[in-house]
């Protein structure tokens, strides 16, 4: 064997070098990517290129399988390559991996996405996954337009993925489940413009405006700048704004320009486009422009076949008129919208809130809410309908129905932050109107405190529900000691209502017949606010037989702070037991003067007269008392004890 026999260069060496030279030259010429070098161990990815944005490196990389060939092009200009199936699998590990082929005979760089090859083969019926090799057809030029689209797509996708990943990273474990329920589904816009367009239109028609907005940049990168599908992209962002959701304002303003260009092109119906432009101005809260545009749209929409769009336009014009304070014109717009489209949920909702705001026709408002049916392509959330329905039911006194709807709405609370606070406000306002309402309110506040255990207002409301039930003679599940303990816990956080709460403790003890505990609690309230809480404290002292101590407190109440029949009655009791008969009689007469139906005052007055030897006056008072209150137990007692007189 001759020592001059040396290794020979691979026959493909020349094409590989030509392919590399052409590829790196194309990348450098556009300046949208930088070369991050070749893989040292090539199992299917030859090169990694990194996207550049405004001269800033991004660490967003694209894997490239680079090929060169002298093979004749196909009839359609594409070039076919045979590659290992495992090579495709290898590239699929990274999104947006690409095959780039340099066709030497025509000096062209052609490209296709690995994902697109997989999609094409997945639609085949044969068992291609068992093949050793597959055919890759490349036909798209690897030019500046492609590189620009690729750069925008991969940067947008990476930003979205990064933000989502970091959101998970900073979320406390206790909140992961909530975040999981609320996380928007991830969507990768395919690089195929026609497929991307079909997906966009389908999402728009289904009302998936938030999902579209989340991948706005991806769609924009794929779709041709002259594509009419861009209208849907901008209209989705506009829809978010008119439905009260956060928007990218610059996108909405760009959308106005895009829609105006569509209008000028004459290729679309002007009424619909004007309606969408009006929506953009409404989303931007430029109401004068919105009003003028809606009215222009309605002139174009006044013809058969366009009634549903006209109805939506009237509804949104009504919203604009409400913003101007012209409520009657707003109502007319909503009514006209429903004349054109009786099933328009948004118009029913707007008219329901209009009637509620007027306050004089709550039944009609509820009727409009009840006519709203779930629609998949509507941005009107049924949870919002439920929330307002609860408010109307409570206002109409349908407490049981309101709490039933409230429980149903709470089933969605993990998905919407506003639901718990909304329900809390409704229960705070209406939850203690009746005993039955209080029972349901107590259950609500107990559930609320499980979720928000340190919420002070909720703690106070739970406490007052217990007291309301106790005062109505109902069991609330607490005894006196437990209630008193809860009062102490509330006061340890905020003592601004200390006197009031100690008064409630005193009443609880009073309902139990425990005047010792009642006096202690009433005393604390009295020491804080003697004017407001002197009556209950003095009454407790009377019941404990401490009349001398009670008298000055009760007289002060009756003469200054609470000059009613009950105050004078307690003054009379105290005077009677301290031996001042004349003042006791005077106080009873004052009580009767304040309330001539005060039964005990009549019977007690007769008793004081009798005990002070004024028998004639006593019998006269008792006769009138028996005549006024014939069924009273004291009337029966007098008829038994003094049968000779009655």
Secondary structure, DSSP 8 states (H G I E B T S, - for coil): --TT------TTHHHHHHHHHHHHHHHHHH-SEEEEEE-SS-SS--EEEEEEETTEEEEEEEEEEEEEE-----TTS-EEEEEEHHHHHHHTTSTT-EEEEEEGGGTEEEEEEHHHHHHHHHT-SS-GGG-SEEEEEE-EE-SHHHHHHHHHHHHHHHHHHHHHHHHHHHS-HHHHHHHHHH--------S-HHHHHHHHHHHHHTT-HHHHHHTHHHHHHHS-TT-TTHHHHHHHHHHHHHTT----HHHHHHHHHHHHHHHHHTSS-HHHHHHHHHHHHHHTT-HHHHHHHHHHHHHHH-STT-HHHHHHHHHHHHHHHHHTT-HHHHHHHHHHHHHH-TT-HHHHHHHHHHHHHH-S-HHHHHHHHHT----TT----HHHHHHHHHHHHHHTT-HHHHHHHHHHHHTTTTT-THHHHHHHHHHHHHTTSSHHHHHHHHHHHHHHHHHSTT-HHHHHHHHHHHHHHHHTT---S--HHHHHHHHHHHHHH--TTHHHHHHHHHHHHHHTT-HHHHHHHHHHHHHH-HHHHHHHHHHHHHHTT-HHHHHHHHHHIIIII--SHHHHHHHHHHHHHTT-HHHHHHHHHHHHHH-TT-HHHHHHHHHHHHHTT-HHHHHHHHHHHHHH-TTSHHHHHHHHHTTTT-
